[in-house]
């Protein structure tokens, strides 16, 4: 069956058919890098990471672009650029703040095992492209200039609202700009005039200024993916006005519809039933969450809910995710260990077990074909682990093909969702941990020798030698060799 997705544009389920067969061009709105990334970011980027990984597992080539917003994102409450606000808070230059939190964000995404995009453009590096687009929209009659500000004229785009369903008369409340010289109060800024002393500004045909937030994403999406893309994603909070404005600008600029064929949006993440907020004291950064839980636990928790649904972060849900993850890992460890010990045998029920595994894989694929239903897909992985455990407990002689088939299927499907990317069987994990402990002992011994505490350093060397680990002190440092057993 072909993949079906819920398209926010039209608010209905549609068959997934990218413009170019076999290739998916996807743009997902990235973070505004003015503070640490939080669990809301993790919710969105893990969900899209699973979608991308499944599309690649399914056979598509995915060209993935996720931007970095480092200018132009104005806070509605204050009317101030979030980067400038953050820079003042931390007593840094704006681009110093941007670098700090951009690299922090990259570290968080890597720590969560999130696939890196093919391209990660920064808004501030595409100012000339934004000026060119704004000028072209003015030339085409879709925008106008007012004292250094460039506004999009909504009256020239009657389809505005087709993504969000908002009525034209309701738009005013979603506009920060209160410039009485606008043709319509609902018109939005493509370019803003910078006042004297403003820290983030560039020269333009209309004087010094900076881009509007909404022009940034459609410029970067079209620059790297073309004038019509397959998938545009982000959180539900971006539907209005951000994504609605992107559509208006892009389609007015190119004259081509649709700008994005499929619009996918993730649901909100709450903390113990409340909206996450620093003022409420329930703001949880990705870094803090990773101090408490493994990356796979966080990923499993997020994927246990459909990407479009709201998800609540709480201790009970996280413990359930941790428990589910351990069941998968324990089943894999048991299968791997038995496989190593088992000779080629013809255990009873081999054909039946292999057929079950193949059917489970098909059910997993069918779940993901149905609007990327990760809870149903995870249910198939759990079912495979239960079946594998039942096979192990009900047999005294095992078939290597069955053991291997269960092991491969559980790991393959888990990794199709981005889980267990760094998994190693228990014996290999133990070997890695032993190696780390040995390195710690060598560091301690080197420090002891530096301090001339030779009796303890020699004791460490002698005890290791008893275990077959020979330490030699040379002019180049400590050398390690293992005595043959």
ZISULPE-V638977 format. One record per residue. RES is the residue in three letters. PSI is psi in degrees with one decimal (none if undefined). Layout:
res->RES psi->PSI
res->RES psi->PSI
//
This chain:
res->UNK psi->143.2
res->UNK psi->159.9
res->UNK psi->140.0
res->UNK psi->139.9
res->UNK psi->151.2
res->UNK psi->115.4
res->UNK psi->116.1
res->UNK psi->-31.6
res->UNK psi->99.0
res->UNK psi->-16.4
res->UNK psi->54.5
res->UNK psi->162.7
res->UNK psi->132.3
res->UNK psi->152.7
res->UNK psi->140.5
res->UNK psi->112.1
res->UNK psi->97.4
res->UNK psi->161.4
res->UNK psi->-44.5
res->UNK psi->120.9
res->UNK psi->130.2
res->UNK psi->-3.2
res->UNK psi->130.3
res->UNK psi->120.6
res->UNK psi->112.2
res->UNK psi->135.5
res->UNK psi->128.1
res->UNK psi->130.4
res->UNK psi->127.5
res->UNK psi->-174.3
res->UNK psi->156.0
res->UNK psi->114.3
res->UNK psi->75.0
res->UNK psi->2.8
res->UNK psi->177.8
res->UNK psi->148.7
res->UNK psi->145.7
res->UNK psi->-177.7
res->UNK psi->-24.2
res->UNK psi->-40.0
res->UNK psi->-44.1
res->UNK psi->-40.0
res->UNK psi->-46.9
res->UNK psi->-47.4
res->UNK psi->-28.0
res->UNK psi->-41.5
res->UNK psi->-46.4
res->UNK psi->-29.9
res->UNK psi->-42.6
res->UNK psi->-39.9
res->UNK psi->-46.7
res->UNK psi->-45.8
res->UNK psi->-38.9
res->UNK psi->-41.6
res->UNK psi->-40.4
res->UNK psi->-40.0
res->UNK psi->-36.3
res->UNK psi->-18.7
res->UNK psi->-2.4
res->UNK psi->150.7
res->UNK psi->122.1
res->UNK psi->123.4
res->UNK psi->109.1
res->UNK psi->125.0
res->UNK psi->128.8
res->UNK psi->122.8
res->UNK psi->168.5
res->UNK psi->120.0
res->UNK psi->115.6
res->UNK psi->14.4
res->UNK psi->149.7
res->UNK psi->-8.1
res->UNK psi->102.1
res->UNK psi->133.9
res->UNK psi->126.7
res->UNK psi->-37.2
res->UNK psi->-32.9
res->UNK psi->-17.9
res->UNK psi->18.6
res->UNK psi->146.6
res->UNK psi->131.6
res->UNK psi->-33.4
res->UNK psi->-43.7
res->UNK psi->-40.1
res->UNK psi->-44.0
res->UNK psi->-38.9
res->UNK psi->-39.9
res->UNK psi->-39.7
res->UNK psi->-39.9
res->UNK psi->5.3
res->UNK psi->48.6
res->UNK psi->161.6
res->UNK psi->147.5
res->UNK psi->-46.9
res->UNK psi->-19.6
res->UNK psi->-43.2
res->UNK psi->-43.6
res->UNK psi->-48.3
res->UNK psi->-41.7
res->UNK psi->-50.3
res->UNK psi->-20.8
res->UNK psi->-47.1
res->UNK psi->-30.8
res->UNK psi->-41.5
res->UNK psi->-44.2
res->UNK psi->-41.9
res->UNK psi->-40.9
res->UNK psi->-43.3
res->UNK psi->-40.6
res->UNK psi->-41.3
res->UNK psi->-29.5
res->UNK psi->5.1
res->UNK psi->37.5
res->UNK psi->129.4
res->UNK psi->131.5
res->UNK psi->139.7
res->UNK psi->159.4
res->UNK psi->-36.9
res->UNK psi->136.5
res->UNK psi->78.2
res->UNK psi->147.3
res->UNK psi->136.7
res->UNK psi->-41.8
res->UNK psi->-16.5
res->UNK psi->2.7
res->UNK psi->28.0
res->UNK psi->-42.9
res->UNK psi->-37.3
res->UNK psi->-37.9
res->UNK psi->-39.4
res->UNK psi->-42.8
res->UNK psi->-41.8
res->UNK psi->-44.5
res->UNK psi->-43.1
res->UNK psi->-39.9
res->UNK psi->-37.8
res->UNK psi->-35.3
res->UNK psi->-45.4
res->UNK psi->-36.5
res->UNK psi->-2.3
res->UNK psi->10.6
res->UNK psi->-6.0
res->UNK psi->162.8
res->UNK psi->160.7
res->UNK psi->135.6
res->UNK psi->101.1
res->UNK psi->54.1
res->UNK psi->-8.1
res->UNK psi->142.3
res->UNK psi->121.9
res->UNK psi->143.0
res->UNK psi->130.4
res->UNK psi->102.3
res->UNK psi->-22.8
res->UNK psi->-16.8
res->UNK psi->-1.5
res->UNK psi->80.3
res->UNK psi->-16.0
res->UNK psi->2.6
res->UNK psi->132.1
res->UNK psi->-3.1
res->UNK psi->-19.5
res->UNK psi->-47.1
res->UNK psi->-22.9
res->UNK psi->6.4
res->UNK psi->144.6
res->UNK psi->148.7
res->UNK psi->-41.1
res->UNK psi->-12.9
res->UNK psi->-4.9
res->UNK psi->-28.9
res->UNK psi->-38.7
res->UNK psi->-12.2
res->UNK psi->17.7
res->UNK psi->128.4
res->UNK psi->-40.8
res->UNK psi->129.5
res->UNK psi->18.7
res->UNK psi->114.9
res->UNK psi->-10.7
res->UNK psi->-2.2
res->UNK psi->147.3
res->UNK psi->-37.1
res->UNK psi->138.9
res->UNK psi->-25.5
res->UNK psi->-9.8
res->UNK psi->144.7
res->UNK psi->160.7
res->UNK psi->133.2
res->UNK psi->-31.4
res->UNK psi->136.6
res->UNK psi->138.1
res->UNK psi->134.2
res->UNK psi->131.0
res->UNK psi->164.4
res->UNK psi->133.2
res->UNK psi->-4.0
res->UNK psi->135.3
res->UNK psi->-28.8
res->UNK psi->97.4
res->UNK psi->154.6
res->UNK psi->156.1
res->UNK psi->144.2
res->UNK psi->171.4
res->UNK psi->-16.0
res->UNK psi->12.1
res->UNK psi->-178.0
res->UNK psi->138.1
res->UNK psi->-161.0
res->UNK psi->158.8
res->UNK psi->154.1
res->UNK psi->150.8
res->UNK psi->-39.6
res->UNK psi->-27.6
res->UNK psi->-22.8
res->UNK psi->-49.9
res->UNK psi->-40.9
res->UNK psi->-32.1
res->UNK psi->-47.9
res->UNK psi->-37.0
res->UNK psi->-46.4
res->UNK psi->-32.1
res->UNK psi->-39.4
res->UNK psi->-17.8
res->UNK psi->-9.9
res->UNK psi->171.0
res->UNK psi->-20.0
res->UNK psi->121.9
res->UNK psi->169.3
res->UNK psi->-51.5
res->UNK psi->132.0
res->UNK psi->127.8
res->UNK psi->169.6
res->UNK psi->-175.9
res->UNK psi->158.4
res->UNK psi->-29.7
res->UNK psi->-12.7
res->UNK psi->-7.6
res->UNK psi->-47.2
res->UNK psi->128.0
res->UNK psi->-8.4
res->UNK psi->-56.2
res->UNK psi->-32.9
res->UNK psi->-41.7
res->UNK psi->-36.3
res->UNK psi->-45.6
res->UNK psi->-48.5
res->UNK psi->-47.5
res->UNK psi->-49.9
res->UNK psi->-46.0
res->UNK psi->-33.2
res->UNK psi->-36.1
res->UNK psi->-46.9
res->UNK psi->-25.7
res->UNK psi->9.1
res->UNK psi->140.9
res->UNK psi->141.2
res->UNK psi->156.8
res->UNK psi->-50.4
res->UNK psi->132.1
res->UNK psi->-39.3
res->UNK psi->130.1
res->UNK psi->118.9
res->UNK psi->133.2
res->UNK psi->135.2
res->UNK psi->151.8
res->UNK psi->174.6
res->UNK psi->155.5
res->UNK psi->127.5
res->UNK psi->163.7
res->UNK psi->112.7
res->UNK psi->42.1
res->UNK psi->-3.9
res->UNK psi->151.1
res->UNK psi->136.4
res->UNK psi->130.6
res->UNK psi->138.3
res->UNK psi->-36.4
res->UNK psi->-27.5
res->UNK psi->-6.9
res->UNK psi->16.4
res->UNK psi->21.1
res->UNK psi->121.3
res->UNK psi->117.2
res->UNK psi->159.0
res->UNK psi->-40.5
res->UNK psi->-42.1
res->UNK psi->-39.1
res->UNK psi->-37.9
res->UNK psi->-18.9
res->UNK psi->-24.7
res->UNK psi->-34.6
res->UNK psi->150.6
res->UNK psi->156.2
res->UNK psi->-41.6
res->UNK psi->-31.1
res->UNK psi->-44.5
res->UNK psi->-43.5
res->UNK psi->-44.4
res->UNK psi->-40.2
res->UNK psi->-47.1
res->UNK psi->-41.0
res->UNK psi->-9.8
res->UNK psi->-10.3
res->UNK psi->149.6
res->UNK psi->145.1
res->UNK psi->-25.6
res->UNK psi->-10.2
res->UNK psi->160.1
res->UNK psi->145.8
res->UNK psi->138.1
res->UNK psi->123.4
res->UNK psi->117.9
res->UNK psi->165.5
res->UNK psi->-38.7
res->UNK psi->-45.1
res->UNK psi->-38.7
res->UNK psi->-36.5
res->UNK psi->-37.1
res->UNK psi->-41.5
res->UNK psi->-42.4
res->UNK psi->-42.7
res->UNK psi->-43.7
res->UNK psi->-40.1
res->UNK psi->-43.5
res->UNK psi->-35.0
res->UNK psi->-40.7
res->UNK psi->-47.2
res->UNK psi->-42.6
res->UNK psi->-39.1
res->UNK psi->-42.9
res->UNK psi->-43.3
res->UNK psi->-44.7
res->UNK psi->-43.6
res->UNK psi->-43.4
res->UNK psi->-42.9
res->UNK psi->-44.0
res->UNK psi->-37.6
res->UNK psi->-41.4
res->UNK psi->-28.0
res->UNK psi->-15.0
res->UNK psi->134.8
res->UNK psi->166.3
res->UNK psi->114.6
res->UNK psi->169.0
res->UNK psi->70.0
res->UNK psi->155.2
res->UNK psi->147.6
res->UNK psi->13.6
res->UNK psi->-50.9
res->UNK psi->-39.8
res->UNK psi->-43.6
res->UNK psi->-44.2
res->UNK psi->-39.2
res->UNK psi->-41.7
res->UNK psi->-43.9
res->UNK psi->-44.5
res->UNK psi->-39.0
res->UNK psi->-37.1
res->UNK psi->-39.9
res->UNK psi->-39.9
res->UNK psi->-38.0
res->UNK psi->-36.9
res->UNK psi->-49.2
res->UNK psi->-41.6
res->UNK psi->-38.5
res->UNK psi->-43.9
res->UNK psi->-28.3
res->UNK psi->-23.5
res->UNK psi->74.0
res->UNK psi->40.1
res->UNK psi->55.0
res->UNK psi->83.9
res->UNK psi->-34.5
res->UNK psi->-42.8
res->UNK psi->-36.9
res->UNK psi->-42.8
res->UNK psi->-35.0
res->UNK psi->-34.9
res->UNK psi->-34.6
res->UNK psi->-43.7
res->UNK psi->-40.6
res->UNK psi->-39.2
res->UNK psi->-40.4
res->UNK psi->-39.8
res->UNK psi->-42.0
res->UNK psi->-39.6
res->UNK psi->-43.9
res->UNK psi->-38.9
res->UNK psi->-40.1
res->UNK psi->-43.8
res->UNK psi->-46.0
res->UNK psi->-22.0
res->UNK psi->3.7
res->UNK psi->151.1
res->UNK psi->-21.5
res->UNK psi->136.7
res->UNK psi->155.7
res->UNK psi->126.2
res->UNK psi->-36.7
res->UNK psi->-41.7
res->UNK psi->-47.4
res->UNK psi->-46.1
res->UNK psi->-38.8
res->UNK psi->-43.2
res->UNK psi->-47.7
res->UNK psi->-50.8
res->UNK psi->-41.5
res->UNK psi->-45.4
res->UNK psi->-44.1
res->UNK psi->-40.5
res->UNK psi->-46.8
res->UNK psi->-36.2
res->UNK psi->-44.3
res->UNK psi->-23.3
res->UNK psi->-19.2
res->UNK psi->1.9
res->UNK psi->4.4
res->UNK psi->153.3
res->UNK psi->35.1
res->UNK psi->-29.0
res->UNK psi->15.6
res->UNK psi->136.8
res->UNK psi->142.8
res->UNK psi->158.3
res->UNK psi->-40.9
res->UNK psi->-39.0
res->UNK psi->-36.0
res->UNK psi->-41.0
res->UNK psi->-41.7
res->UNK psi->-42.0
res->UNK psi->-39.7
res->UNK psi->-39.4
res->UNK psi->-41.1
res->UNK psi->-41.4
res->UNK psi->-41.0
res->UNK psi->-42.2
res->UNK psi->-41.6
res->UNK psi->-37.3
res->UNK psi->-43.9
res->UNK psi->-40.7
res->UNK psi->-38.2
res->UNK psi->-43.4
res->UNK psi->-43.7
res->UNK psi->-39.3
res->UNK psi->-40.4
res->UNK psi->-39.8
res->UNK psi->-42.5
res->UNK psi->-37.3
res->UNK psi->-35.4
res->UNK psi->4.6
res->UNK psi->31.1
res->UNK psi->73.3
res->UNK psi->-28.5
res->UNK psi->-40.4
res->UNK psi->-38.9
res->UNK psi->-37.3
res->UNK psi->-35.1
res->UNK psi->-41.3
res->UNK psi->-44.8
res->UNK psi->-43.4
res->UNK psi->-40.2
res->UNK psi->-37.1
res->UNK psi->-37.2
res->UNK psi->-35.0
res->UNK psi->-27.1
res->UNK psi->7.2
res->UNK psi->10.3
res->UNK psi->109.0
res->UNK psi->123.6
res->UNK psi->126.1
res->UNK psi->128.7
res->UNK psi->118.2
res->UNK psi->173.3
res->UNK psi->-24.3
res->UNK psi->2.1
res->UNK psi->-169.7
res->UNK psi->132.7
res->UNK psi->140.5
res->UNK psi->133.8
res->UNK psi->158.9
res->UNK psi->130.6
res->UNK psi->132.2
res->UNK psi->137.9
res->UNK psi->none
//
